[in-house]
Amino acid sequence: MKPYVVCLMETSLDGRLHPSRFTASPQGGRADWGRLYEQVHGTLKADAWLVGRITMAEMAKGVPHPPATVGAVARPLHVAARAESYAIALDPSGKVHFKGSSVGGDHAIALLGRDAPDSHLAELAADGVSYIVAEGAEIDLAAMLGILGREFGIKRLAVEGGARANGAFFAAGLVDEFSVLIAPALDARPGSEAIVDAGPDGLAGKVTLSFLSSETLDHGIVHLRYAVRPA
């Protein structure tokens, strides 16, 4: 059974992704809003969180360091460890490098495209990182979730960006809940990235959202929750 998936994001009133570009507010700032985001993340009781390649690269802070000699590598699955919590990278091209087996204290798992090179898989295995390699030309997110549930025991997954990672999960009909923290701020820059990007076709006709709850938090933040279902 696939994990229950909550997409959790923080955004400005105009739906933008990067708090560094938000206007200031007399009610609080980025540090305050970040703390509230982490508090809400904690209430999800997720045993894993997932981000896209760019976000994970910023967090993992690794550099390429493939082994000098690459022997046989496991495909499509390498389970380096099972843990109480997991940090998962959606990394189709195999460009995220790690400094060790965990990110923020959570065991790292990479979800990779079929063409990820053996040298990268060997690097991940040497670092103690688990990975799943797609067997088809495109990453089958539903299949990946099934493996995460079956092999790692993941029951609740927080999907937390970037925009394209979020959009891929929505477009595949895999998100069960959308949880959004809206800051008292604007970005308003043309072309600035939104919190969900499903490509040129968007999500019209693919999902429906139903209101669950709203809550006013400190520092001007409003927390909105929606149930998500395939259209």
N, C-alpha and C positions, 0 to 999 in steps of 0.2 A: 504493500500500500504506500502511495506517495505521502510525503510529509504534508502537513497543513502549512500553507504558504501565506505569510503576511508580507506585503510590500510596505515598508516603513520609510517615509521620507520627510525631510524638513524643507520648506519652500517659502518664498516670498509671496505676497498677495497676487503677483502676476505669474506665479507658477514656475519660477526659475530655480536653477539647481545650486548655484555657487554662493554661499553666504558671504564670501569675501567681496562680492559685488553689491551686497544689499545696502540700502540706505540705513542711516543710523536711526535709533528710536530713543526717546527719553525714558521708555519703560524697560530698556535692557539692550544688550548687545549680543554679538556672536557667541561670546563665552557663556553667557546666561542661557541662550537658546540651545547651545551645544550640550550643556549640563541637563537641560530638560529632555532633550532628545535621548540622551543616555539613560535617563530615568524611565522614559517610556519604553525604550528598548528592553530594559530589565523586566518590565511588567509583562512582556510578551512570553516570557519563560521559554524562549526558543533554545533548542540545543545546537543550533547552527545558524550562521549568518553568511550571506553571499553577496559579493560585489563583483563588478566587472573588472576587466584587465587594468585599465588606467588607475582606478581607485586602489586595487590591491597592490599594484606596483609601487604606489606612493606609500602604502602602509608596510609592505614587506621589506622595501629598501635594499633588495639584493642586487647583485651584478652577475652577469654570466660567468659561470665557473664549471663548465662541463668537465667530467673526469678525463684524464689523459688517455685512458683506454676505455672504450665502450664495448661491453660484451652484450650478451643477450638481455633484452629488457622485456618486462611483462606488458602485454596488451590483452584485452582493453582495460584491465583493472590491476592496480597495485595498492594493497592495503598495508601501509606502513605501521599503523597503530589504530586502535579504537580508543575513543576518549569520551569524556563527559560533554565536551563542547568542541565545535569545529568552526574554522574560518575557511570559506570556500571561495575560490577564484574561478569565474567564468572566463576562460582564456583560450579561445579557439586556436590562436596561432602559436601558442606556447612561448609567450614573451615575458611572463612574470617569473622573476627569480627571487629566491628566498634566502635568508641568512641562516635558517635552521628549520626545524620541523613545525614551528608554531608561529602564529601572529596574534599578538595581544594575549598570549597564554592559551590560545585555542589551537588545536591540531589542524594543520593546513591540508586542504584537499584542492587539487587543480582539476577542473573540467576542461578537457582539451579536444581540439579538432583531430580528425583522422590523420592529418599530415604532420602532426607534431613530430619532430625528428627524434630518433633514438637517443641522440646526445642529450637532448633536453630531458627525456624520461630518465636517463641514467643520472643526470644531475639532481632531479627531484628525489629519486630513490636514495641517492647518497646523502641528501639532506634530511631524510626521514619524512618526506612529504608524500602523502597518498595521492593517487590520481586515477581518473577515469578517462579513457580515450574513446571518442566517438567511433562507431564502426561504419557509419555512412558518411556521405559527402558533407552533410550538415549535422550539427549537433542536435540530437533528439533529446530535448530537455525533459520530456516526460519519462523517457527511458533512464536518463541520468538520475532523476528524482527517485525512480524505483530502486536503482542501485544504492543511492544514498540511504534510503529507508531500510533496504534489505541487508546491506553489508555493514553499515555503520550505525544502524539503529536510530537514525534521525527521524523524529516525529513532528517537530515544529521548526520551520525554516523562515528566517527573516531575510527577505531580499531587499537590499539597501543601496541600489544604484551601481553604476551610473545610469543615465537615461536609457541607453540602448539595452543594457542588461534588464532593466525593469520592463522595457517595451517587449523584449523577447518573451519574457514570462507571461505578460498579459496576452500577447498575441497567440501564444500556445494554449491559452485557457487554463493556466496552472496556478493563477493567483486566487486565493480564497478570500482575502481581506486586504483592503487598502487603508492604511493608517497614516494620516498626514498631519504634520505640525505646521501651522501657518504662522509665520512671524509678521509683526507689524512693520513691514518693510517692502520696498520695491527695488527691482533691478532696472527694468525698462530699457536695457541695451538691445538694439536690433541684432537678431541672430543669436542671442544668449540662450544657452541650452536649457531646455525644460526638464522636469523631473521624470517624464516618461517620453520615450521616442521609439515609436513602432515603425518608423520608416515612412515612405511616401503613401502607403495605403492606410496608415493610421489604424485605429481600433473600431471605427464605426461598423456596426454589424457583427462584431466579434465578441464583445463583452457587455454586460449590463451591471450597473452599480446600484445598490440599495442602501439607503442611510441606516446606520446602526446607532450612532451616538455622537454627541459633541460635548466638549468640556473646555472651560476656560482655565488656562494654567497661569502661572506667574509670568511676568515680563512681557505681557501682551500676547502670549501664544494661545492659539485656539487649536485644539486637537479634535480632528474629525475622523470618524471610522465608517467604512462602507463595506458591505458584503459584495463580493465580486462573483459573477456567474457567467458562463459562456452564453452568448446571445442565442 
